[in-house]
């Protein structure tokens, strides 16, 4: 498995509410996406930062998804270019919902 961290430092023209709107609008695009195990949309209003964390089955699937075109489109949504970092997942714990 591979993890991908996509981080955005947004300016004053963006807000936590806007990050949540973007996440809500994009959520459906990731349901049942081949190769994607999970995705978390996060927001830290104190740092004015959004971080999306993806868990992919394979590195090939992750790298195929994160094209230059996708990064450009995402930069248009947030108003800033994101940083994209690929990390190896040593272990993943998934608990069933209560």
Secondary structure, DSSP 8 states (H G I E B T S, - for coil): -EEEEEEEE--TT--HHHHHHHHHHHHHHHTT-TTEEEEEEEEETTTTEEEEEEEES-HHHHHHHS-HHHHHHHHHHHSS--EEEEEE-S--------
